[in-house]
Amino acid sequence: MRIEHLRERSDLGVISTTTLKSFGVADPWRRCASGGPWQRMYPGVVLLHNGPPTPDQHLTAALLRAGPGAVVTGSWACRRHGLPAHSPEIHLLVPGTARGSGSLVLERASPMPPSSDVGGFPVVSAARAVVDACRFLRSVDEATALVAAAVQRRLCTPDELRVEARTNRYGTKLAREVLRDLGRAESVAERDARRLSRKIRLTTPHWNATIADASGLVIARPDAWYDDVGLAWEIDSRAFHHGPRDYERTLARNSRYAAAGILVVQTLPTRLRDSPEAVARELRAAHLAAAARPRPAVQVVEMR
C-alpha cells in the first residue's frame, strides 16, 4: 500500500503496527530505524514521518498504545482545559491492566471517571485533571498556582477539588495540603499574605471582603481588610499587568479609598515572596497609623 493510503488510514499520521501489517507492511520497525522515514512512538505504535511529533500526535499515540476506553488526565488534560500545567509525562486512565512506556503513565481506574471530548480527545474533568497533575509535582508553589488557576477560571470549585482529592487519595497528599492551606485564597501570593498576617499577629483580617461606605456604596474588595482600624491590604493575586485599563481601574479604586478615609497598603507578589520581613514592617506601621486616627465610617457588606 502506498504511503498516501497509509496516512489516510492513520490518525494524524499515527498508526499501529498491527494495522500496518494488515496492509502488507511486513516489518514496520525496519522503516523506523535510524535514518528511516518513520519513527517508533511506543511499542506497537508508529508515526509515519521522522520529524518532531506534535503534541496532538504524542497524545494520539499514547491513546492508541493504551487501548480502547483510555482517557487523558493530569497535566496534559489540564492543558486541554487551558490551564498552565507542564509535564513531559502523559498520564492516561485505563479500564484494564496496561503497561506504560517511558514518559507514558498508564493507570488502571475503577470505576473510570467521566470524560468529555476536548479538542477531539477524551479528557477528564478539570478537577480530576488538576488533582492528578499535582501527584507529579514536587513544588508547593507549582501546585498552589495550578489549583488557584483552575478556581479563578471557574473550571472547578474548591469543593470539587477536595472531593477528587478525598476520592483518589493515592499520591494526593500535596493537593490536599494545598487545598487546606489555600482555603479561600485565590493565589500563591494570597496564600503567602495569609501566612505573613498570621506570623505578625495582627488582628485577623477579612479576606476578599466587600467594603462599602455608610450609604452602602461599594468602595472596593481588598485582598485583606483589617476592620478594627479600617486598613486595606491589596496584593496583586493574578498575573501582574500594566495595561491602560488596569492602571485606570487601580487609580479609580485608590481614589475611592482616599475619599472614604481608608489607608491602603499595596504589595507586589514578588516583594511578598522575596522580602517578607520588609512587607511585615510596612504592614505593622500602616496598622499603627490606621489605629491612631478615627476609624472611617465604612463597613463589610454581604454581596448577593
C-alpha positions as CSV (number, residue, x, y, z in Angstrom):
1,M,0.0,0.0,0.0
2,R,1.3,3.5,-0.9
3,I,2.3,5.8,1.9
4,E,-0.6,8.2,1.0
5,H,-3.1,5.5,1.6
6,L,-1.4,4.6,4.9
7,R,-1.7,8.2,6.1
8,E,-5.4,8.2,5.1
9,R,-5.9,5.1,7.4
10,S,-3.9,6.6,10.2
11,D,-4.9,9.2,12.8
12,L,-2.8,12.3,12.4
13,G,-0.1,10.1,11.0
14,V,-0.2,7.7,13.9
15,I,-0.9,4.1,13.2
16,S,-0.5,0.7,14.9
17,T,1.9,-1.9,13.7
18,T,-1.0,-4.4,13.6
19,T,-2.8,-2.2,11.1
20,L,0.4,-1.7,9.1
21,K,0.9,-5.4,8.9
22,S,-2.7,-5.9,7.8
23,F,-1.9,-3.6,4.9
24,G,1.1,-5.6,3.9
25,V,3.9,-3.8,5.7
26,A,5.7,-7.0,6.9
27,D,8.4,-5.2,9.0
28,P,7.3,-1.8,10.2
29,W,10.2,-1.4,12.6
30,R,12.7,-1.6,9.7
31,R,11.4,1.8,8.5
32,C,11.7,3.2,12.0
33,A,15.5,2.5,12.1
34,S,17.9,5.4,12.3
35,G,17.6,7.5,9.1
36,G,14.3,5.7,8.2
37,P,11.2,7.5,7.1
38,W,9.1,6.6,10.1
39,Q,9.6,6.6,13.9
40,R,8.5,4.4,16.8
41,M,6.4,6.2,19.3
42,Y,5.5,3.3,21.7
43,P,5.6,-0.4,21.4
44,G,3.2,-1.2,18.6
45,V,2.7,2.4,17.6
46,V,4.4,4.2,14.7
47,L,4.4,7.7,13.4
48,L,4.5,7.9,9.6
49,H,7.3,10.6,9.5
50,N,10.6,11.1,11.2
51,G,10.2,14.7,12.3
52,P,9.3,16.0,15.7
53,P,5.8,14.9,16.7
54,T,3.2,17.5,17.6
55,P,1.5,17.4,21.0
56,D,-1.6,16.1,19.3
57,Q,0.4,13.3,17.7
58,H,2.0,12.5,21.1
59,L,-1.4,12.2,22.7
60,T,-2.9,10.2,19.8
61,A,0.0,7.7,20.0
62,A,-0.4,7.4,23.8
63,L,-4.1,6.7,23.5
64,L,-3.5,4.1,20.8
65,R,-1.0,2.4,23.0
66,A,-3.3,2.5,26.0
67,G,-6.2,0.9,24.1
68,P,-10.0,1.4,24.0
69,G,-11.6,3.3,26.8
70,A,-8.5,5.3,27.9
71,V,-8.9,8.9,29.0
72,V,-6.5,11.8,29.4
73,T,-5.8,13.2,32.9
74,G,-3.0,15.0,34.7
75,S,-1.0,17.9,33.2
76,W,-1.9,17.0,29.6
77,A,-5.6,17.2,30.5
78,C,-5.0,20.4,32.3
79,R,-3.5,22.0,29.2
80,R,-6.6,20.8,27.2
81,H,-8.7,22.7,29.7
82,G,-6.5,25.8,29.2
83,L,-4.5,25.5,32.5
84,P,-0.8,26.2,32.9
85,A,0.5,22.7,33.6
86,H,3.8,21.5,32.2
87,S,5.0,17.9,32.5
88,P,6.6,15.5,30.0
89,E,4.6,12.6,31.4
90,I,1.3,11.7,29.6
91,H,-1.0,10.4,32.2
92,L,-3.9,8.2,31.0
93,L,-6.5,6.3,32.9
94,V,-7.5,2.9,31.5
95,P,-10.3,0.5,32.4
96,G,-8.0,-2.6,32.4
97,T,-4.4,-3.5,33.1
98,A,-1.9,-1.9,30.8
99,R,1.8,-1.2,30.8
100,G,3.3,2.3,30.3
101,S,6.4,3.1,28.5
102,G,8.9,5.9,29.1
103,S,7.0,9.1,29.8
104,L,3.7,7.4,29.3
105,V,1.9,6.6,32.6
106,L,-1.0,4.2,32.3
107,E,-3.1,3.9,35.5
108,R,-6.0,1.5,36.0
109,A,-9.1,3.2,37.2
110,S,-12.2,1.5,38.6
111,P,-14.7,2.9,38.1
112,M,-13.5,5.0,35.2
113,P,-14.1,8.7,35.7
114,P,-16.5,10.7,33.4
115,S,-14.8,12.3,30.4
116,S,-15.7,14.7,27.6
117,D,-14.4,15.5,24.2
118,V,-12.0,18.4,24.3
119,G,-10.4,19.1,21.0
120,G,-11.0,15.6,19.8
121,F,-9.6,13.8,22.8
122,P,-11.3,12.1,25.8
123,V,-10.4,14.3,28.8
124,V,-11.4,14.0,32.4
125,S,-12.9,16.9,34.3
126,A,-10.7,19.9,35.3
127,A,-10.9,18.9,39.0
128,R,-9.7,15.4,38.4
129,A,-7.0,16.6,36.0
130,V,-5.7,19.1,38.5
131,V,-5.6,16.6,41.4
132,D,-3.8,14.0,39.2
133,A,-1.4,16.7,37.9
134,C,-0.4,17.6,41.5
135,R,0.5,14.0,42.1
136,F,3.6,14.5,39.8
137,L,4.6,17.9,41.2
138,R,7.1,18.4,44.0
139,S,6.8,22.2,44.5
140,V,4.0,23.6,46.8
141,D,4.1,26.8,44.8
142,E,3.5,25.0,41.5
143,A,0.6,23.0,42.9
144,T,-0.9,26.1,44.5
145,A,-0.6,28.1,41.2
146,L,-2.3,25.3,39.3
147,V,-5.2,24.9,41.9
148,A,-5.6,28.7,42.0
149,A,-5.7,29.0,38.2
150,A,-8.4,26.3,38.0
151,V,-10.6,28.0,40.6
152,Q,-10.0,31.5,39.3
153,R,-11.0,30.5,35.7
154,R,-14.1,28.8,37.2
155,L,-13.2,25.5,35.7
156,C,-14.0,23.8,39.0
157,T,-14.7,24.8,42.6
158,P,-12.6,24.2,45.7
159,D,-15.2,21.7,46.9
160,E,-14.9,19.7,43.6
161,L,-11.1,19.6,44.0
162,R,-11.5,18.4,47.6
163,V,-13.9,15.6,46.6
164,E,-11.4,14.4,44.0
165,A,-8.5,14.6,46.5
166,R,-10.5,12.6,49.0
167,T,-11.8,10.1,46.5
168,N,-8.4,9.4,44.9
169,R,-6.1,9.6,47.9
170,Y,-3.1,7.8,46.5
171,G,-0.4,10.3,45.9
172,T,-2.7,13.3,46.6
173,K,-1.1,14.5,49.8
174,L,0.3,17.6,48.2
175,A,-3.0,18.5,46.6
176,R,-4.8,18.0,49.9
177,E,-2.2,20.2,51.8
178,V,-2.5,23.0,49.2
179,L,-6.3,22.9,49.5
180,R,-6.2,23.1,53.3
181,D,-3.6,25.9,53.2
182,L,-5.2,27.8,50.4
183,G,-8.7,27.8,51.9
184,R,-10.4,30.7,50.2
185,A,-7.2,32.2,48.9
186,E,-7.0,32.9,45.2
187,S,-3.3,32.6,44.5
188,V,0.2,31.8,45.7
189,A,0.5,35.5,46.7
190,E,-2.6,35.5,48.8
191,R,-1.6,32.3,50.5
192,D,1.8,33.9,51.4
193,A,-0.1,37.0,52.6
194,R,-2.3,34.9,54.9
195,R,0.8,33.3,56.4
196,L,2.5,36.6,56.9
197,S,-0.6,38.1,58.6
198,R,-0.7,35.2,61.0
199,K,3.0,35.4,61.7
200,I,3.0,39.1,62.7
201,R,-0.2,38.5,64.7
202,L,-2.2,41.4,63.5
203,T,-6.0,41.3,64.0
204,T,-7.3,38.6,61.7
205,P,-8.5,40.4,58.6
206,H,-11.4,39.6,56.3
207,W,-10.2,38.1,53.0
208,N,-11.7,39.3,49.8
209,A,-14.4,41.2,51.7
210,T,-16.5,43.9,50.0
211,I,-16.2,47.3,51.7
212,A,-18.9,50.0,51.4
213,D,-19.4,53.5,52.8
214,A,-22.2,54.5,55.2
215,S,-24.7,54.9,52.3
216,G,-24.0,51.4,51.0
217,L,-21.9,52.5,48.0
218,V,-19.3,49.8,47.3
219,I,-15.7,51.1,47.6
220,A,-13.6,48.1,46.8
221,R,-12.9,44.4,47.6
222,P,-9.4,44.4,49.1
223,D,-7.4,41.2,49.4
224,A,-7.2,41.7,53.1
225,W,-9.3,44.0,55.3
226,Y,-8.4,44.9,58.9
227,D,-11.8,46.0,60.1
228,D,-10.9,47.2,63.6
229,V,-8.8,50.1,62.2
230,G,-10.1,50.4,58.6
231,L,-6.9,49.3,56.8
232,A,-6.9,47.7,53.3
233,W,-4.1,45.4,52.0
234,E,-4.0,44.9,48.3
235,I,-1.9,42.1,46.8
236,D,-2.0,41.5,43.0
237,S,-3.3,38.0,43.2
238,R,-3.3,37.4,39.5
239,A,-0.7,37.9,36.8
240,F,0.5,41.4,37.1
241,H,-0.3,43.7,34.1
242,H,0.4,47.3,33.4
243,G,-2.2,47.8,30.6
244,P,-4.1,51.1,30.4
245,R,-7.3,49.7,31.7
246,D,-5.6,48.0,34.7
247,Y,-3.9,51.3,35.5
248,E,-7.2,53.2,35.2
249,R,-9.0,50.7,37.5
250,T,-6.2,50.9,40.1
251,L,-6.4,54.8,40.1
252,A,-10.1,54.8,40.5
253,R,-10.0,52.3,43.3
254,N,-7.3,54.2,45.2
255,S,-9.3,57.4,44.7
256,R,-12.3,55.7,46.4
257,Y,-10.1,54.5,49.2
258,A,-8.8,58.0,49.8
259,A,-12.3,59.6,49.6
260,A,-13.5,57.2,52.3
261,G,-10.5,57.9,54.5
262,I,-9.2,54.3,54.2
263,L,-5.4,53.7,54.5
264,V,-4.2,51.1,51.9
265,V,-1.0,49.1,51.7
266,Q,-0.2,47.8,48.2
267,T,2.2,44.9,47.8
268,L,3.5,43.2,44.7
269,P,3.6,39.4,44.9
270,T,7.3,39.3,44.0
271,R,8.1,41.6,47.0
272,L,5.9,39.5,49.3
273,R,7.9,36.4,48.2
274,D,11.4,37.9,48.2
275,S,11.2,40.5,51.1
276,P,8.5,39.3,53.5
277,E,10.3,41.0,56.5
278,A,10.1,44.4,54.9
279,V,6.4,43.9,53.9
280,A,5.7,42.9,57.5
281,R,7.3,46.1,58.8
282,E,5.2,48.2,56.4
283,L,2.0,46.4,57.3
284,R,2.6,46.8,61.1
285,A,3.4,50.5,60.6
286,A,0.3,51.1,58.5
287,H,-1.8,49.3,61.1
288,L,-0.4,51.6,63.8
289,A,-1.1,54.6,61.7
290,A,-4.6,53.5,60.9
291,A,-5.3,52.9,64.6
292,A,-4.0,56.4,65.5
293,R,-6.8,58.1,63.5
294,P,-10.5,57.9,63.8
295,R,-11.8,54.8,62.0
296,P,-13.6,55.7,58.8
297,A,-17.4,55.1,58.5
298,V,-17.2,52.1,56.3
299,Q,-18.4,48.5,56.7
300,V,-18.1,45.0,55.4
301,V,-21.1,44.1,53.4
302,E,-22.5,40.8,52.1
303,M,-22.8,40.7,48.3
304,R,-25.7,38.7,47.0
